[in-house]
């Protein structure tokens, strides 16, 4: 199995515990493997954005006409079909396949570009990053030994490394007044962009994350906190001084808004 196949299996959750642990060690020590992972995640995000856009876009009239009038295998001559009233299941499936292929090609093109192609992948709009963050949090919050890439005693490195990667100058906030202990940090890729993830743990052992990435928010914009829920994950997000921020935790945690407000002041 090639390194690309192994990383793809890792992303898809198809590796066993031992293989997954080995892969996480490799990703931390091998920058080329980490780049492959980032390219794959960026391509996946790009494909999902294109697929969503394709579903919302109107089907071209000529394509719709061709699909509606396509004769199915074994069907009677078109003159006897009631084409004006029904769009049969096979035709609907055909239309879906057309949309999927279009979205898939766009995503694959983004991956090839990121891996050395002639064009750079399109970066998705910032709002789509929260879905990716929710998925990441479900995975990493369950980790013990591999919760973070960089340990909490390396604050200077965390601030320099993630600050440069996300184009966000920050200081790791101390949230001890909210009962949170800083556990360290890692880097994610969401909506095709580098994202910093600072990990905290509360007194009950629940993992709370503070994530941020660059955005086009004006530096003098007013800070507004928005609460969102993704099934078992709850978030409080805001934008400030050219970056997007979000505090992530288990649904039902009534502390998240206060944590976000404190983090916004401290970071």
N, C-alpha and C positions, 0 to 999 in steps of 0.2 A: 504494500500500500504506500503510495507517494505521500509526501508531507502535506500536499494540498488535500488529498483524500482524508488523511488523518485529522487535519484541522476542520475540514467540512463535517466529519463525523463528530468531532468535539462540539462544534456549533449546534449540530442537530441533536445533541444529547445521546448519541449512540455508543459512546465509550463506557466501559466499565469503570468502577471506582479507581482501580490501580492505573489504568490507561489514562483516565482523566487527570489524575494527580501528576503523572509523568508529563502529560501535555502542558499542564499549567507551569511546571518547572521549566520545560523547554521554552515556553512563551516568555517567561521572565528573563531567560538567559540568552535567547536568540532573537536579535532584532529583525532578521529576515522572516522568521516564522511569525513574529508579532505583526509585521507588515502585511503578510498574507492574510492573517486573521482580520486585520483592519480593513483590507480591501474587500474581503468576503462580506463583512458586516455592512460596509458602505454600499456594496452592490445589492445586498438584500434590501436595505432601506430604500435605495433608489428604485428597485423593482416594485416594491410595495407602493411607493408614492405614484409611480407611473400606472400601476394597475388600478389604484383608486381613481386617478384622473381619467383613465380610459373608461371606467364604469360610468363616470359622470358625463363624459363627452357624448354628444349626439352621434349616432352611427351615420356615416355618409349615405346619402340617398341612394347612390348607385349600389353600394354594398348591401344596404338593407333590401333593395329590390332584388339583387342577385340571390340573397339568402332566402327571401320569401318565395321566390319562384324556382328554387332549386328542386329538381325532381329526385325523390328518394328511390333507392334501389327497389325494383319490383313494383313501383307505383304505377297506377294507371296513367294514361296520357294526361298532360297538363290540362287539357280542355275539360276533363271530367272532374278536376280537383276543385274544391271550394276554397281557393287561395285567398279570397277576399275576406274570409271570416276567421280563419285559424292559422296560427303559427305553431306548427307541430313541434314536439319535443326534440326530434333530431335537428331541426333547423335552429331551435333555440340553443342547443348544445353547440352547433356549428358556430353560431355567433359568439358564444362564450369562448370557444377555442381561439377564434380570431383575436379577441381581446386579450386572452392570456398570452398568446404568442407575441403580440405587439408589446405587452408589458415585459415579458421575459426577455425579448431581444434588447429592449432598452436597458434592463438591469444588467444583462450580460455585457453589453457594450460599456456600461459604467465600470464593471469589474476589469475588463480588458484594458480600459483607459488607465485605471488606477495601477494596473500591473505593468504599464509601460506602453500603452497605446498612444495614438496621436492626439486624442482629445481627453480633457479632464472630465471626470464624472460630475454630473450636475448635483449640487448640494441642495438637499431638501429644505423646505422652510422650517424654522425653529419649532412651531407648535407640534410637529409630528414627533419630536424627540421624546415626549413624555411617555408614549406607548413603549418605546424601546427601554426607557429607564425603568418602567414597571416590570418588564420582562427580566432585565438584569437584576433588579432587586430581589425578585422571587428566587433567582438562582443563588446569588451571592449571600443573601441573608441566612441561608441554610448552612453555609460553610463555617467551619470552626478554624482549622489550621490554615486554610487558604482564603480567609476572608478578605485579605488585602495583599497588595503587591509590595508596598513600602510600609515599614513598621512605624509606630507613633513616635519613636525616639529620633526619627529623621525628618523633623518638621522643616528644617531649612531646605533640604533636598525636595521635599514634597512641594513647597511653595515655589521653588525655582522651576522644577520640572513641569508641574501641571500648570503653573502660571504661563510659562512659555508655550506649552502645547495648546492651551485654550485662549491664549491672548488675553488673559485676565490677571491683573495684579491683585493678590489677595493675601491675607494672613489666616492661618488655620484658626477658626474661632474656638474658644474654650466655652463649652456649654455645660460645665459642671453645675452651674446654678439651676439647670433644668434636669439634673440627675443623669447626665450623659458623660460617658468616658470615651475619649478619642482612641480609636483602635488602629488608625492608619489610613492609607489611601490606595487607590488604583485608578487607571485610566480606562474609559469606555469609549465606544464609538456609537453615537446615536444620530440618526438622520444624516449620516455621512460626515459627521464632525467630531473631533476629539472632545470628550467630556471628562471633567474631573469628578471623582466620587470620593468624598471624605466620609469615612465610616465611624459611627458612634454606637455604643451599646448602653441601654438603660439598666436600671437595677434589677429588672426582671429578666434580662438577657435578650430583650428584643433589639434588633438592629435598626438604627435610624441613619439614613444617609443624607448628606448634603451634596448635591450635584450642580455643576454649572458648566456653561459653554459660552462662546462668543455669540453676540447677536448685533443687530443694527439699532438697538435701543439708544436714544440720545442720552448723553451724560447727565442732563439736567431734568430728565423726565421724572414725574411723580411715581413713587413706589406704591403699587397696588398688589395686594395678596389675593390669589385665586386658589380656591380649594377644588380638587378634582379627585374622583374615585375610579379606580380600575379594578373592579371586583374586590379582591382581598387586599389591595394596595391603595393607600390614600396619600395624596400629595398636596403641598401648599407651594405654589410657584409665584415668582415675581421677576421683574426685569429692572436692571439698574446699571447705569454707567457702561453701556455697551455689552452687557452680558445678561444671560438668562439663568436664573437660579431655581432650584426646587428642593424642598425637604421631603423625603420619602420615608414612609413607615407603614406598619400594619394598619388596616382599616379599623376605625373606632378609637384610635389614639387621639384623645382630646388635647394633647399637649403640642401637636404639630404646628398649629398657628403661632403659639407663643415661641416655639423653637425657631420658626422661620423669622419672626420679628427680631429675636435676639441675634440670629445669624446674620441677618441683613445689616444690623448695626455694627457687628464685630468684624465681618469679613472684609 
